[in-house]
Amino acid sequence: MLKLDGINKVFNEGTPDEKIALDNINLHLAPGDFVTIIGSNGAGKSTMMNMISGALTPDFGSVEINGNNLTRLPEYKRAVHIGRVFQDPMAGTAPTMTIEENLAIAYSRNTKRSLRFGVDKKRREFFKTSLEKLHLNLENRLSAKVGLLSGGERQALSLLMATFTKPSILLLDEHTAALDPSRAELITKLTKELVEESQLTTLMVTHNMQQALDLGNRLIMMDKGQIILEVGEDRKQDLTIPDLMHEFEQIRGEKMNSDRALLG
Ligand SMILES: Nc1ncnc2c1ncn2[C@@H]1O[C@H](COP(=O)(O)OP(=O)(O)OP(=O)(O)O)[C@@H](O)[C@H]1O
């Protein structure tokens, strides 16, 4: 399904600001895998997501989705395979357009069709049925401007737009981090439901260790550009936050130093 092989990325190579962001990353996902990713600040989590989405190109290594080598394919050409939700609720939707127009754009972007924003009756029904899954009553506000929605509602809409065309890979980049606790909980619950319903292959970066333990069937921990720990389905359900802290200490020989990682 998703194969990252030998991915390396160095920023500002050969300068005093040189930074090895990814150091020989190897990660294979089977269809339907839901992998949560934790790691300290600057561990390389976002850079890895950017390699998959095509926002960045690796110096070495390859990115494969569904058996196709996409390593050099630009981001806009991969969009059909990938759904992504960012931390910022404002990032995934267009505020001056209506809910329906936003959905129409997402629909046409992810379905290999030409850019066509027109909405017929059948499409509108599909949008309404999809919105009902959010339980936010947005299905009755199709002509409301998205800029008028709350942060939580916008993030729920972004999540729906990233998932309703069933992408090959769903990338969630700290997508609950900017929300207050109750909204974060709502989006976490929706994530679980939408991913499970369509059996989406998913990668989710989070600083919330409990969330990383609660969601998904696999977990990876990154540090200094490397994947330092992989936990499979069999072990994940019994794992606790102290276990993760202990694992880090065993591997790195030092205490985990990320206050944000302890939140939640
Ligand atoms: N465009 C860039 N130019 C230079 N350095 C970069 C760039 N993007 C990332 N880096 C550096 O690469 C390293 C990995 O960054 P990345 O954003 O992937 O980490 P992260 O694990 O997502 O961190 P955080 O949890 O703080 O968001 C960091 O040291 C970062 O400063």
The ligand as a Gaussian input file, in Angstrom:
#p B3LYP/6-31G(d) Opt

LIG

0 1
 N       12.213000      23.885000       5.287000
 C       13.120000      23.647000       6.233000
 N       14.326000      24.237000       6.213000
 C       15.244000      23.970000       7.155000
 N       15.056000      23.119000       8.170000
 C       13.876000      22.503000       8.255000
 C       12.837000      22.734000       7.299000
 N       11.760000      21.973000       7.634000
 C       12.112000      21.314000       8.751000
 N       13.380000      21.627000       9.130000
 C       14.103000      21.069000      10.271000
 O       14.077000      19.645000      10.142000
 C       13.870000      19.031000      11.430000
 C       12.605000      18.175000      11.386000
 O       11.485000      19.049000      11.321000
 P        9.961000      18.560000      11.337000
 O        9.123000      19.771000      11.195000
 O        9.790000      17.461000      10.375000
 O        9.848000      17.983000      12.812000
 P        8.559000      17.524000      13.613000
 O        8.863000      16.190000      14.182000
 O        7.350000      17.651000      12.764000
 O        8.536000      18.605000      14.782000
 P        7.350000      19.338000      15.546000
 O        6.733000      18.312000      16.437000
 O        8.069000      20.386000      16.352000
 O        6.418000      19.901000      14.543000
 C       13.803000      20.184000      12.428000
 O       15.062000      20.345000      13.010000
 C       13.432000      21.371000      11.596000
 O       13.942000      22.565000      12.171000

